[in-house]
Amino acid sequence: MEKKTVLSVKNLSKIYSKNGTSTINALNNLNLEVKEGEIFGLLGPNGAGKSTFINILAGTVIKTSGEVNVWGFNLDKNPRQVRASIGIVPQEVNLDPFFSPRKLLELLAGMYGIKKKDRITDDILKLVSLDKQANSYARSLSGGMKRRLLIAKALVHQPPIIFLDEPTAGVDLELRQNLWENVKLLNNQGVTIILTTHYLAEAEEMCNRIGILNKGNLVALDSTRNLINKFQTKIVTFTIDKMLDLNKISLDTLKVISNNNEKVTVSYDKSKIKIEDIILHFSNQNIKILDITTDDADIEDVYLGLTKS
Ligand code: ADP
């Protein structure tokens, strides 16, 4: 069965004017769709337009042109329903230090006008692994717990789509892993996840699909796997019995990363060079290859390839 489209963006543009004189195209004719149940990653360097995109959906930035539909609601016609369909987890931790997680979620639910019997406070606390801390002051929570409380806050109105804006920025490795497990758990419950991140390895591990923004343009949009496969750079390390004379080699796109009398590591474009072409140079120089290890492109290579100006 075809999955439901939960977010559809057509020709979305945002032009900011700067001091009334110059303008900045923060988003340039963006087109993308996100399906129900996806974990979609929006990547891009600083200034790419990621915050602008999230803020348009959150209603704090007004788009210049284009059409946005969330959960079937049009942003221009039904902004309230759009907002009700998404939960936004902000970057900065700003929590009242004297509220416990339970109190905070209950207060929020009250603000949303959710009746006591319809609240799912305890389920949310469990989902983000804060059930044991339900009644502790927020100020006594660890950094990772505070992050999870931010996610919990975004879940109070039970939105089908969650936006996580750089959710693990400044979170240490162990806590990051833990946070991701909670996000995956949330996704397993059927919540669609859209996140921005600059931890590329994480995007590669977490996201089914990735969009890469650069200077307001969507320069890539594909499944994580396809993106990596499409990328042509390959890295190979040869273990050898004596040093290779690099002066005798000229192959288009071949770059030497390191070279000594035991190992030589090179990178090259798969579409231009075959590994046999490189091996030939070793035999021409009477060098024995003892071992070969290859390293395929990862999302970092894709990202750098697409965003360098
Ligand atoms: P990112 O979140 O990917 O770092 P942003 O959406 O914050 O990117 O910014 C995209 C571009 O828009 C940048 O060039 C930024 O300087 C510009 N920009 C963002 N907000 C404003 C604003 N309120 N006024 C003018 N320019 C802005």
Boltz pocket constraint, residues with backbone or C-beta under 6 A from the ligand:
constraints:
  - pocket:
      binder: B
      contacts: [[A, 16], [A, 17], [A, 18], [A, 24], [A, 25], [A, 26], [A, 44], [A, 45], [A, 46], [A, 47], [A, 48], [A, 49], [A, 50], [A, 51], [A, 52], [A, 53]]
      max_distance: 6.0
